[in-house]
Amino acid sequence: MEDTDGQHKYTMRISRLTIDKLGIRLYDRVSAVLAELIANSYDADATTVEVSLPWGVMLAGTLHSAEHEPYRIVVRDNGHGMTAAEINEHYLRVGSDRRMRVGSDLSRLLERPVMGRKGIGKLAPFGICRTIEVISVGGADSERTPEGWPVANIVMSLDDMVSDTERDYHPRPGPRDGTFGTVRGTTVILRDFLRKRVGTGPELSRQLAARFGLERSDWQVQVHNSIAERGVPQRFVLRDLPIDLLAETKIDVAKRPVRLGDRFLPVTGWAAYSKQPYRDDAMAGVRIYARGKLVAQTRDFGITEGFTGEYKLRSYLVGAVHVDWLDDEEDLVRSDRQDIMWNSERGEALSVWGRNLVRELGRLGEHSVKRRVWEEFVEKSGIHATLQAIAPQDRLFRKSVMDAARILVNNKDRAALEDKAHIDSIVRLALSLGPQRSLLETLKEVAEDTDNQLDVVVALFETARVAEVYSLGQIASERVAVVHRLQTLIDDRHSLERPFQELIERAPWLLAPEWTPLGMNESLKRVRASFERWYRQKFGATLLTTAIGSEKREPDFVLLHDAGELWIVEIKRMDYHLTDEEYNRAINYLYSLDTFLNENPRIGEQFPRRRLTFIVDHVDRLRPTSLSSLASDRRVDRRTWRELLDSTLRSHRDFLDRVYAMRVGEQPEADVSTG
């Protein structure tokens, strides 16, 4: 549409490459896009924001029946709105510093410290959709007419915007453009989606709550499910992220400023250990906010290994820290607002501050977590009653079994205690291991007492249930053998995928050394079979998730689990270069696993954590989009075979130390070293 003088009414001046880099590439999650739109409403002095979108669906790739309209995401606020001139001057100017352009870092009416700065957040929706419609009613007080406030309505198309040209882009005026409205505010409507998944209501609530660190009396965000069944409203109000903390570990950081040379920079907020391992990535680690908006999230501030409590810390550490000087005179926030410039002078100072905080929390949290896990195990297992029934008169036996149980529970988290079968296995193993401490002393007494008969010794063994297969010595020797086998496969650079797959599946603790053989029980077989059947019915394709017993074909991936976690492991041979197609296929498997567990909540609630790991030496053939996804998606990681071996060796030494600590007076016979 053109004005009578032949000029376009709306104009955006920006290179198509910038749109691709700043919109599509940086924002590939629905929650991240919503956060940008909500932040824009906050900066426009909105007191109420209403978000409407479908929950728990895949936005594209799903067939709808004729009576259902296509999915939409609508964000509506009651802010001051924009006129057509303001849309041209501000909204359609991409990449200019908003605070420099306006001349203030406070909002127009309520004088809020504005969150926006870089001028690229309006492109965020193009990371998940192809069409953005903006309907804005309002402007300055002087622009109100007897008919009401002027309405500016534009429609932006990604396909038109990134066409092969560098000419200015002219958004199309929408049907309400040039009319008038009685209530000020802005509505943003997203349509024509890429293949993106929307979380369930609880997932969205946690993800959005994690992105904002402010609660104000003049600010409320309501999120509605647009596909809720009739008569069953589903909505939530955006609030602070609820995390159940270990009170004795909470540290108020307001009295711990960041040292920068001879100056101290203010910090507010807190850090602590949670009572439970985090339920999803939104809760993981310390969230860092600037001006009330998330700018970074870290699980350890880059601290090296070897500090007290490190094994528990990365599953339990939580916090919310406000550092406004990251987005003050100097802009230290990355373009996608997903991290900060850690290599800057202030970023390095914050990193040093954070590592000191982590060390202190590690010391505080290690004892608290272990104590609570042990108390919960004792309560859930009923081990005292079991021991009293088995050996009411044998105090030494009961103590030995409890000591063995404490060692077995030592590195567990509370999620591991949700599995009753897992708890029972620990009790059985403790009953088998415990007597070995007192066995020699008892046999000495039998030998010295000539009145004792052989049947007393037999009864002792029956009571003790001594089973060599469960002994810690047996477990230790098996682990040594597995580590040596892994090292042999890696040294032989011609090893194929199959032996690696079978080794990882039979010894999953290579990936997570804190796992024990108890973690791999019959429930994994049931989940595997159910998931494979569901996948075949859903997609009409056969899926294989195990390398064991399937010699005729290679598995699509290896599926592992420990209490509370399902783990997709994509294994490639030595020196392999991962392709973009393989990466995307594995990501889709992870999304499919999410969908399966959401559709089967009784299974899903057993595994609140799902992740994907690539074990592959090279990722240089991945496209930028996949590399960005690999770097930003906290549920996805990649390790080389050498990295896996190195971490296994280091962790295994700690395991052996704990094993032989139980075997009084005995030293390890095998030596596992990096050399």
Secondary structure, 3 states (H helix, E strand, C coil): CECCCCCECCCECCCHHHHHHHHHCCCCCHHHHHHHHHHHHHHCCCCEEEEEECCCCECCCCCCCCCCCCCCEEEEECCCCCCHHHHHHHHCCCCCCHHHHHCCCECCCCCCECCCCCCCHHHHHHHCEEEEEEEEECCCHHHCECCEEEEEEEEEEHHHHCCCCCCCECCEECCCCCCEECCCEEEEEEEEECCCECCCHHHHHHHHHHHECCCCCCCEEEEEECCCCCCCCCEEECCCCCCCECHHHCEEHHHCCEEECCEEECCEEEEEEECCCCCCHHHCEEEEEECCEEEEEECCCCCCCCCCCHHHHHHHEEEEEECHHHECCCECECCCCCCECCCCHHHHHHHHHHHHHHHHHHHHHHHHHHHHHHHHHHHHHCHHHHHHHHCCCCHHHHHHHHHHHHHHHCCCCHHHHHCHHHHHHHHHHHHHHCHHHHHHHHHHHHHHCCCCCHHHHHHHHHHHCCCHHHCHHHHHHHHHHHHHHHHHHHHCCCCCHHHHHHHHHHCHHHCCCCCCHHHCCHHHHHHHHHHHHHHHHHHCCCCCCCCCCCCCCCCCCEEEEECCEEEEEEECCCCCECCHHHHHHHHHHHHHHHHHHHHCHHHHCCCCEEEEEEECCECCCCCHHHHHHHHHCCCEEEECHHHHHHHHHHHHHHHHHHHHHHCCCCCCCCCCCCC
